[in-house]
Structure formats: structure tokens, C-alpha cells
Amino acid sequence: MPYIDAKFSVKVDEKQLEGLAKVITNSITAIPGKSTQSLMLNIEDECKLFFRGENVPCAIFEVKLFGSSTKEAYRTLTAKLCEIVQSELGIEGKNVYVKFDEVANWGKDSFMF
């Protein structure tokens, strides 16, 4: 049950959106046991994000997982997400944050996991 909330300070046009969604969705497989089949993704562009007090191209990802994983898996996913925004949106990895939340209680369709 992973969820990724992606916020970018830059504009993402409709043409970029489909490809960006696909590569971000596929990146979740960096976490053992997580698949694209259960990932929900939110993408917000043109957010009023400031980094170091400056209006520079930047991004933040919040990744929520049912259960937990390893620091190495988180490091791998962080690297993948930074690569994606660099190649797709021109945002340098040094201007990207990735936050992980491990969730103990997760529900879907009136069911608790």
C-alpha cells in the first residue's frame, strides 16, 4: 500500500505528466515487496516551494509505506526519484527532499491490513 506525494516547483505539462507518472510509479519497486499494482501517486506542479530561502527549481516527495523497509532500500528509491526529476524536469538532486513514513495502520475498501 505505498503512496507517493510528489510536489514540484516547476510546471509539468500534460505531455510530461503521463511519462513522469509512469517512471515514478515504477520506482516503487526499489522497496522490496512493494509493487506498482498498489501504488497511489499524487503529482502537484507549480507549488510555491522555496529551498534555502530561494525560488529555485526544487521538489519534495513524501513516501508512505504500510510496514517498513531498510535504509538501503530507502536510499535506492531516493536516488531513483532524484534521477527522475533531473532527467524529466531538470531539477537537481541537491534540491530534492524525500521523506519516508512507515505506517502501522492502513485501510482499503472497509478492510484494515
Backbone hydrogen bonds, N-H to C=O, Kabsch-Sander energy under -0.5 kcal/mol:
donor,donor_aa,acceptor,acceptor_aa,energy
3,Y,64,K,-2.1
4,I,40,M,-2.4
5,D,62,E,-2.6
6,A,4,I,-0.6
6,A,42,N,-3.2
7,K,5,D,-0.5
7,K,60,I,-2.6
8,F,44,E,-2.6
9,S,58,C,-2.4
13,D,11,K,-0.6
17,L,13,D,-2.2
18,E,14,E,-1.1
19,G,15,K,-0.8
20,L,16,Q,-3.0
21,A,17,L,-2.8
22,K,18,E,-2.0
23,V,19,G,-2.4
24,I,20,L,-2.4
25,T,21,A,-2.5
26,N,22,K,-2.5
27,S,23,V,-1.3
28,I,24,I,-0.6
28,I,25,T,-1.2
29,T,26,N,-1.4
30,A,27,S,-2.1
31,I,28,I,-2.1
34,K,31,I,-2.2
38,S,35,S,-0.9
39,L,36,T,-0.7
40,M,2,P,-1.9
42,N,4,I,-2.7
44,E,6,A,-2.7
46,E,10,V,-2.0
47,C,8,F,-2.9
49,L,47,C,-2.1
51,F,54,E,-2.4
54,E,51,F,-1.6
56,V,54,E,-1.5
59,A,95,N,-2.1
60,I,7,K,-2.2
61,F,97,Y,-2.3
62,E,5,D,-2.3
63,V,61,F,-0.5
63,V,99,K,-3.5
64,K,3,Y,-3.0
64,K,62,E,-0.6
65,L,101,D,-2.7
67,G,65,L,-0.6
67,G,103,V,-2.7
74,Y,70,T,-2.1
75,R,71,K,-2.5
76,T,72,E,-2.3
77,L,73,A,-2.4
78,T,74,Y,-2.5
79,A,75,R,-2.2
80,K,76,T,-2.2
81,L,77,L,-2.7
82,C,78,T,-2.4
83,E,79,A,-2.3
84,I,80,K,-2.4
85,V,81,L,-2.2
86,Q,82,C,-1.9
87,S,83,E,-2.6
88,E,84,I,-3.0
89,L,85,V,-1.5
90,G,85,V,-0.6
90,G,86,Q,-1.0
91,I,85,V,-2.0
92,E,90,G,-0.6
95,N,92,E,-2.4
96,V,93,G,-1.6
97,Y,59,A,-2.0
99,K,61,F,-3.1
101,D,63,V,-2.9
103,V,65,L,-3.8
103,V,101,D,-0.6
106,W,104,A,-0.5
108,K,111,F,-2.8
111,F,108,K,-1.5
113,F,106,W,-3.1
